[in-house]
Amino acid sequence: MTGILYFSSTGNSLYISQRIKENLGGQIIYIPNYNGDGSEFDKLIIVTPIYSFGIPTYVYDLLPRLNHQTEIVIVLNYGGMVGGADYFVYSYALRNELNVKSVYTIKMPENFTVDFTVPKFYIKLTLKNAVKKIEEVITSIANGETVVPKAKKTNEATYLKNKGNWYIIGERFSVTNDCIKCGKCVNVCPAKNISIVDGQIVFSDKCVACLGCYHRCPKKAIVYRNKKKKDRYLNPNVDENLIGKNID
């Protein structure tokens, strides 16, 4: 069986994972829920966003513990630019002696929008264009093709520095009076960085910069640096309730 391991906070990686499963079969597993090494699968397909020219903390921590024999395909999605992240991830996998066969990149709508707004027409256009690219990636995987990025200069030092400072993002979150204390932010945070203390939302120092709480608050009550922006993003092609879940 194929294991489709994904990390997603707003649904982009989940959408890609679901499309892969529909065409190739397999079991979808949310990476923060997974404690294995991949040896129970014939093949692993890892679907993850690009964060700051690298990958989310949970994916970065996953790769070193994976079985060295299991064939691995990595599907990266990005909103802005790849910035050498494909070659960095490929190199990182090889440094950990993994059997990585292919690394793909797919452009998806940007969700790191705490400081800027992405026009709705551009989001729709990006989603439309992504459909063809996802189909191409699925066909390539099905055909057993080897696709590896060309050697290039990466931003690994910048990524590692930023990764070490992601906790600061959580410290810059606050809630407005629109907050209804529903607890959704507490439940969707993979890092357990949010709690309700004495009736107040409290952000701790373990933020992994996924922005799930920001985008998925039903009242848009979570704000960054006190900016009361109204636009939020969720992939319209997924059931939000499935984000962060395993799917057999």
TORFI-43146 format. One record per residue (C-alpha): residue in three letters; chain; x, y, z. Coordinates in nm, 2 decimals. Each point is the difference from the previous one (the first is absolute). Example, Ala and Ser with C-alpha at 12.3 -4.5 7.8 and 13.67 -1.06 7.14 Angstrom:
% TORFI-43146
<site "ALA" "A" <1.23 -0.45 0.78>>,
<site "SER" "A" <0.14 0.34 -0.07>>,
% end
This chain:
% TORFI-43146
<site "MET" "A" <0.00 0.00 0.00>>,
<site "THR" "A" <0.10 0.36 -0.06>>,
<site "GLY" "A" <0.02 0.24 0.30>>,
<site "ILE" "A" <-0.09 0.36 -0.08>>,
<site "LEU" "A" <0.14 0.21 0.28>>,
<site "TYR" "A" <-0.11 0.36 0.00>>,
<site "PHE" "A" <0.02 0.33 0.19>>,
<site "SER" "A" <-0.27 0.25 -0.06>>,
<site "SER" "A" <-0.15 0.29 0.20>>,
<site "THR" "A" <-0.23 0.15 -0.27>>,
<site "GLY" "A" <-0.06 -0.30 -0.23>>,
<site "ASN" "A" <0.24 0.04 -0.29>>,
<site "SER" "A" <0.21 -0.31 0.09>>,
<site "LEU" "A" <-0.31 -0.19 0.10>>,
<site "TYR" "A" <-0.16 0.07 -0.34>>,
<site "ILE" "A" <0.31 -0.12 -0.19>>,
<site "SER" "A" <0.01 -0.31 0.23>>,
<site "GLN" "A" <-0.37 -0.08 -0.07>>,
<site "ARG" "A" <0.05 0.03 -0.37>>,
<site "ILE" "A" <0.30 -0.24 0.02>>,
<site "LYS" "A" <-0.20 -0.25 0.20>>,
<site "GLU" "A" <-0.30 0.02 -0.24>>,
<site "ASN" "A" <0.23 -0.10 -0.29>>,
<site "LEU" "A" <0.27 -0.22 0.16>>,
<site "GLY" "A" <-0.16 -0.12 0.32>>,
<site "GLY" "A" <0.17 0.00 0.34>>,
<site "GLN" "A" <-0.05 0.12 0.35>>,
<site "ILE" "A" <0.01 0.37 0.09>>,
<site "ILE" "A" <0.17 0.08 0.33>>,
<site "TYR" "A" <0.04 0.34 0.17>>,
<site "ILE" "A" <0.37 0.02 0.08>>,
<site "PRO" "A" <-0.04 0.13 0.36>>,
<site "ASN" "A" <-0.21 -0.31 0.07>>,
<site "TYR" "A" <0.26 -0.24 -0.14>>,
<site "ASN" "A" <0.26 -0.17 0.22>>,
<site "GLY" "A" <0.12 -0.27 -0.24>>,
<site "ASP" "A" <0.30 -0.02 -0.23>>,
<site "GLY" "A" <-0.18 -0.09 -0.33>>,
<site "SER" "A" <0.12 -0.36 0.00>>,
<site "GLU" "A" <-0.36 -0.12 0.00>>,
<site "PHE" "A" <-0.05 0.15 -0.35>>,
<site "ASP" "A" <0.13 -0.10 -0.34>>,
<site "LYS" "A" <0.03 0.37 -0.10>>,
<site "LEU" "A" <-0.03 0.33 0.18>>,
<site "ILE" "A" <-0.13 0.32 -0.16>>,
<site "ILE" "A" <0.07 0.30 0.22>>,
<site "VAL" "A" <-0.22 0.30 -0.08>>,
<site "THR" "A" <0.11 0.32 0.16>>,
<site "PRO" "A" <0.00 0.38 -0.04>>,
<site "ILE" "A" <0.32 0.20 -0.04>>,
<site "TYR" "A" <0.07 0.21 0.30>>,
<site "SER" "A" <0.27 0.27 -0.03>>,
<site "PHE" "A" <0.20 -0.18 -0.27>>,
<site "GLY" "A" <-0.03 -0.33 0.20>>,
<site "ILE" "A" <-0.27 -0.21 0.16>>,
<site "PRO" "A" <-0.22 0.01 0.31>>,
<site "THR" "A" <0.16 -0.11 0.33>>,
<site "TYR" "A" <-0.20 -0.33 0.01>>,
<site "VAL" "A" <0.12 -0.10 -0.34>>,
<site "TYR" "A" <0.35 0.10 0.07>>,
<site "ASP" "A" <0.00 -0.22 0.32>>,
<site "LEU" "A" <-0.17 -0.29 -0.19>>,
<site "LEU" "A" <0.25 -0.06 -0.27>>,
<site "PRO" "A" <0.30 -0.11 0.22>>,
<site "ARG" "A" <-0.20 -0.27 0.17>>,
<site "LEU" "A" <-0.14 -0.16 -0.32>>,
<site "ASN" "A" <0.10 -0.35 -0.12>>,
<site "HIS" "A" <0.30 0.01 -0.24>>,
<site "GLN" "A" <-0.14 -0.27 -0.23>>,
<site "THR" "A" <-0.36 0.14 -0.06>>,
<site "GLU" "A" <-0.03 0.18 -0.33>>,
<site "ILE" "A" <-0.09 0.37 0.06>>,
<site "VAL" "A" <-0.16 0.26 -0.22>>,
<site "ILE" "A" <-0.02 0.36 0.12>>,
<site "VAL" "A" <-0.26 0.24 -0.13>>,
<site "LEU" "A" <0.06 0.36 0.10>>,
<site "ASN" "A" <-0.26 0.28 -0.05>>,
<site "TYR" "A" <0.07 0.37 0.02>>,
<site "GLY" "A" <-0.17 0.33 -0.02>>,
<site "GLY" "A" <0.28 0.24 -0.07>>,
<site "MET" "A" <0.31 -0.16 -0.14>>,
<site "VAL" "A" <0.19 -0.32 0.04>>,
<site "GLY" "A" <0.33 0.18 0.08>>,
<site "GLY" "A" <0.21 -0.32 -0.02>>,
<site "ALA" "A" <-0.22 -0.18 0.25>>,
<site "ASP" "A" <-0.03 -0.30 -0.23>>,
<site "TYR" "A" <0.37 -0.06 -0.02>>,
<site "PHE" "A" <0.04 0.07 0.37>>,
<site "VAL" "A" <-0.26 -0.26 0.09>>,
<site "TYR" "A" <0.15 -0.25 -0.24>>,
<site "SER" "A" <0.35 0.06 0.14>>,
<site "TYR" "A" <-0.13 -0.03 0.36>>,
<site "ALA" "A" <-0.17 -0.33 -0.08>>,
<site "LEU" "A" <0.32 -0.13 -0.15>>,
<site "ARG" "A" <0.20 0.11 0.30>>,
<site "ASN" "A" <-0.24 -0.21 0.20>>,
<site "GLU" "A" <0.07 -0.30 -0.23>>,
<site "LEU" "A" <-0.36 -0.01 -0.12>>,
<site "ASN" "A" <-0.10 -0.18 -0.32>>,
<site "VAL" "A" <-0.15 0.31 -0.16>>,
<site "LYS" "A" <-0.11 -0.06 -0.35>>,
<site "SER" "A" <-0.16 0.33 -0.11>>,
<site "VAL" "A" <-0.07 0.36 0.12>>,
<site "TYR" "A" <-0.28 0.19 -0.16>>,
<site "THR" "A" <-0.12 0.36 0.04>>,
<site "ILE" "A" <-0.36 0.13 -0.04>>,
<site "LYS" "A" <-0.10 0.36 0.02>>,
<site "MET" "A" <-0.31 0.05 0.23>>,
<site "PRO" "A" <-0.17 0.31 0.15>>,
<site "GLU" "A" <0.22 0.19 0.25>>,
<site "ASN" "A" <-0.13 -0.02 0.36>>,
<site "PHE" "A" <0.28 0.18 0.18>>,
<site "THR" "A" <-0.21 0.32 -0.02>>,
<site "VAL" "A" <0.02 0.16 0.34>>,
<site "ASP" "A" <0.18 0.30 -0.15>>,
<site "PHE" "A" <-0.16 0.02 -0.35>>,
<site "THR" "A" <-0.31 -0.09 -0.20>>,
<site "VAL" "A" <-0.02 -0.23 -0.30>>,
<site "PRO" "A" <-0.27 0.10 -0.25>>,
<site "LYS" "A" <-0.28 -0.25 -0.02>>,
<site "PHE" "A" <0.03 -0.02 -0.38>>,
<site "TYR" "A" <0.36 -0.11 0.03>>,
<site "ILE" "A" <-0.09 -0.27 0.25>>,
<site "LYS" "A" <-0.26 -0.14 -0.24>>,
<site "LEU" "A" <0.25 0.01 -0.29>>,
<site "THR" "A" <0.27 -0.17 0.21>>,
<site "LEU" "A" <-0.24 -0.28 0.10>>,
<site "LYS" "A" <-0.11 -0.04 -0.36>>,
<site "ASN" "A" <0.35 -0.03 -0.13>>,
<site "ALA" "A" <0.10 -0.23 0.29>>,
<site "VAL" "A" <-0.25 -0.27 -0.12>>,
<site "LYS" "A" <0.20 -0.07 -0.32>>,
<site "LYS" "A" <0.33 0.00 0.19>>,
<site "ILE" "A" <-0.13 -0.24 0.27>>,
<site "GLU" "A" <-0.12 -0.24 -0.28>>,
<site "GLU" "A" <0.35 0.02 -0.16>>,
<site "VAL" "A" <0.16 -0.09 0.33>>,
<site "ILE" "A" <-0.24 -0.29 0.06>>,
<site "THR" "A" <0.07 -0.14 -0.34>>,
<site "SER" "A" <0.37 0.03 0.05>>,
<site "ILE" "A" <-0.02 -0.18 0.34>>,
<site "ALA" "A" <-0.22 -0.27 -0.16>>,
<site "ASN" "A" <0.25 -0.06 -0.28>>,
<site "GLY" "A" <0.29 -0.04 0.25>>,
<site "GLU" "A" <0.19 0.30 -0.14>>,
<site "THR" "A" <0.31 0.14 0.18>>,
<site "VAL" "A" <-0.02 0.37 0.04>>,
<site "VAL" "A" <0.27 0.17 0.20>>,
<site "PRO" "A" <0.08 0.37 0.02>>,
<site "LYS" "A" <0.32 0.14 -0.16>>,
<site "ALA" "A" <0.27 0.10 0.24>>,
<site "LYS" "A" <-0.03 0.36 0.09>>,
<site "LYS" "A" <0.08 0.25 0.27>>,
<site "THR" "A" <-0.25 -0.04 0.29>>,
<site "ASN" "A" <-0.11 0.23 0.28>>,
<site "GLU" "A" <0.06 -0.27 0.27>>,
<site "ALA" "A" <0.17 0.25 0.24>>,
<site "THR" "A" <-0.29 0.24 -0.03>>,
<site "TYR" "A" <-0.25 -0.28 0.04>>,
<site "LEU" "A" <0.16 -0.13 0.32>>,
<site "LYS" "A" <0.02 0.35 0.14>>,
<site "ASN" "A" <-0.36 0.07 -0.07>>,
<site "LYS" "A" <-0.11 -0.34 0.12>>,
<site "GLY" "A" <0.17 0.07 0.33>>,
<site "ASN" "A" <-0.20 0.32 0.03>>,
<site "TRP" "A" <-0.35 -0.12 -0.10>>,
<site "TYR" "A" <-0.11 0.00 0.36>>,
<site "ILE" "A" <0.00 0.38 -0.02>>,
<site "ILE" "A" <-0.30 -0.01 -0.23>>,
<site "GLY" "A" <-0.21 -0.15 0.28>>,
<site "GLU" "A" <0.11 0.28 0.23>>,
<site "ARG" "A" <-0.13 0.25 -0.25>>,
<site "PHE" "A" <-0.35 -0.15 -0.01>>,
<site "SER" "A" <-0.28 0.15 0.21>>,
<site "VAL" "A" <-0.38 -0.02 -0.01>>,
<site "THR" "A" <-0.26 0.27 -0.04>>,
<site "ASN" "A" <-0.33 0.03 0.19>>,
<site "ASP" "A" <-0.15 -0.20 -0.28>>,
<site "CYS" "A" <0.14 -0.31 0.16>>,
<site "ILE" "A" <-0.28 -0.24 0.13>>,
<site "LYS" "A" <0.24 -0.23 0.18>>,
<site "CYS" "A" <-0.11 -0.29 -0.22>>,
<site "GLY" "A" <0.33 -0.18 0.04>>,
<site "LYS" "A" <0.05 -0.07 -0.37>>,
<site "CYS" "A" <0.34 0.16 0.00>>,
<site "VAL" "A" <0.10 -0.22 0.29>>,
<site "ASN" "A" <-0.11 -0.31 -0.19>>,
<site "VAL" "A" <0.15 0.07 -0.34>>,
<site "CYS" "A" <0.35 0.10 0.13>>,
<site "PRO" "A" <0.23 -0.29 -0.07>>,
<site "ALA" "A" <0.26 0.13 0.25>>,
<site "LYS" "A" <-0.25 0.04 0.29>>,
<site "ASN" "A" <0.12 0.36 0.02>>,
<site "ILE" "A" <-0.34 0.14 0.08>>,
<site "SER" "A" <-0.20 -0.03 0.32>>,
<site "ILE" "A" <-0.29 0.16 0.18>>,
<site "VAL" "A" <0.10 0.13 0.34>>,
<site "ASP" "A" <-0.25 0.17 0.23>>,
<site "GLY" "A" <-0.22 0.06 -0.30>>,
<site "GLN" "A" <0.27 0.15 -0.21>>,
<site "ILE" "A" <0.18 -0.13 -0.31>>,
<site "VAL" "A" <0.37 -0.04 0.07>>,
<site "PHE" "A" <0.27 -0.05 -0.26>>,
<site "SER" "A" <0.32 -0.18 0.13>>,
<site "ASP" "A" <0.35 -0.02 -0.15>>,
<site "LYS" "A" <-0.04 -0.32 -0.22>>,
<site "CYS" "A" <-0.15 0.15 -0.31>>,
<site "VAL" "A" <0.11 -0.18 -0.32>>,
<site "ALA" "A" <-0.13 0.28 -0.24>>,
<site "CYS" "A" <-0.27 -0.21 -0.16>>,
<site "LEU" "A" <-0.27 0.28 0.04>>,
<site "GLY" "A" <-0.28 -0.26 0.04>>,
<site "CYS" "A" <-0.14 0.19 0.30>>,
<site "TYR" "A" <0.01 0.33 -0.19>>,
<site "HIS" "A" <-0.18 -0.12 -0.32>>,
<site "ARG" "A" <-0.25 -0.24 0.17>>,
<site "CYS" "A" <-0.13 0.22 0.28>>,
<site "PRO" "A" <-0.38 0.01 -0.07>>,
<site "LYS" "A" <-0.02 0.37 0.11>>,
<site "LYS" "A" <0.33 0.12 -0.15>>,
<site "ALA" "A" <0.08 0.10 0.36>>,
<site "ILE" "A" <0.37 -0.09 -0.01>>,
<site "VAL" "A" <0.21 0.28 -0.13>>,
<site "TYR" "A" <0.37 0.04 -0.07>>,
<site "ARG" "A" <0.18 0.31 0.15>>,
<site "ASN" "A" <-0.35 0.14 0.07>>,
<site "LYS" "A" <-0.08 0.03 -0.37>>,
<site "LYS" "A" <-0.37 -0.06 -0.05>>,
<site "LYS" "A" <0.02 -0.16 -0.35>>,
<site "LYS" "A" <-0.32 -0.17 -0.11>>,
<site "ASP" "A" <0.13 -0.23 -0.28>>,
<site "ARG" "A" <0.08 -0.36 0.09>>,
<site "TYR" "A" <0.07 -0.30 -0.21>>,
<site "LEU" "A" <-0.12 -0.36 0.00>>,
<site "ASN" "A" <0.03 -0.23 -0.31>>,
<site "PRO" "A" <-0.36 -0.01 -0.13>>,
<site "ASN" "A" <0.04 -0.35 -0.13>>,
<site "VAL" "A" <0.04 -0.17 0.34>>,
<site "ASP" "A" <-0.22 -0.06 0.30>>,
<site "GLU" "A" <0.15 0.21 0.27>>,
<site "ASN" "A" <-0.09 -0.26 0.26>>,
<site "LEU" "A" <0.24 -0.24 -0.17>>,
<site "ILE" "A" <0.31 0.23 0.03>>,
<site "GLY" "A" <0.22 -0.16 0.26>>,
<site "LYS" "A" <-0.16 -0.34 -0.02>>,
<site "ASN" "A" <0.10 -0.34 -0.13>>,
<site "ILE" "A" <-0.20 -0.14 -0.29>>,
<site "ASP" "A" <0.00 -0.38 -0.07>>,
% end
